[in-house]
């Protein structure tokens, strides 16, 4: 996750040249309708994005979604961050229309969103590195990985442009993790290309709630391609999707990690970057 070191201030985002990145113009309005949320830009983690010529348009998302986008918040950060925020940040929805020069990258859009949150909501945060109980991903057999985990070829073509008008091209998209059609109803299948195992562990902790953050402790560097299929915990699935199909005889997450990726989970303590909220106000007028 792209976060700064311990106790580093994030209130005034800057580009690599030291210039604070901000939208040229921006409008924020609270939305109290029941209309579905929509955006012209992929707000999820990873590098997937839709080139938009500098225009950002999102409607009816809770403010917390924009915060997650701006700070690239993923599984290991979500629970601790939300617990620090007032309820309205999750409950109140907002429309954001903004423009910037050129065709900004996703990371540049994130920095501009940080500036906008600081200006209009006086949002200020910093990070602290804390030693916490974690689930560590380690190699099941030293020096060996599973059949569905492969080092990403350095010369393989990669695309991060995400066309939100149709199904994603899983074979081409890189730098993120997608849900794939499972081989059997009731299972969950994930795939990713050109991702680090640190990113994989963080995203997996978001998809399966193990009660503690998940970190990469494999010692494997570089980026990887993978697919992983498993049967989600039946209790969690029933709570989230009561009528979801059942796969009682499927592969558990623990089995899938070991057999497909050559990884296993260990409970231990480890360092986690925790996003700490310093201040937030409700929307100030445009």
DAFEN-V809641 format. One line per field, one symbol per residue. ss: DSSP state (A for helix, B for strand, O for the rest). phi: phi as a letter, one per 30 degrees, with the letter a starting at -180 (. if undefined). burial: 1 if it has 9 or more other C-alpha atoms within 8 Angstrom, else 0. A space follows every 10 residues. Layout:
# DAFEN-V809641
ss->???
phi->???
burial->???
This chain:
# DAFEN-V809641
ss->OOOOOOOOBO OOOOOOOOOO OOOOBBBBBB BOOOOOOBBO OOOOOOOOBO OOOOBBBBBB BBAAAAAAAA OOOOAAAAAA AAAAOOAAAA AOBBBBBBBO OOOOOAAAAA AAAAAAAAAA AOOBBBBBBB BBBBBBBBBO BOOBOOOOBB BOOOOOOOBO BOOOOOOOOO OOBOOBBBBB OOOOOOOBBB BBBBBOAAAA AAAAAAAOOO OOBBBBOOOO OOOBBBBBBB OOOAAAAAAA OOOOOOOOOO OOAAAAAAAA AOBBBBBBBB BBBBBBBBBO OOOOOO
phi->.dbddeiddc dbdbddcicd daddbabbbd ccdcdddabd bdcddiceac ebiiccbbbi cdeddddedd chdbedcedd dddccdeddd cdcbcbcbbb dibddddddd dddddddddc chdbbbcbdb dbdbccdbdd beibcddcbb ddddcddbbc dcdddadddd dcdbiabcdc dddbejcbbb babicdddde dddddddbdc iadcbdbdid cicbcabbba cdeddddddd becddcbdcd ddeddddddc cibbcbdaca dbdcdcdcaa bdecdd
burial->0000110101 1111100001 1110011101 1000000011 1110101111 1101111111 1111111111 1111111101 1000000011 0111111111 0011010111 1111111101 1111111110 0011111111 0000111110 0100000001 1111000000 0011111000 0100011111 1111111011 1111110000 0111110000 0011111111 1101001100 0000001000 1110011111 1111100011 0111111001 000000
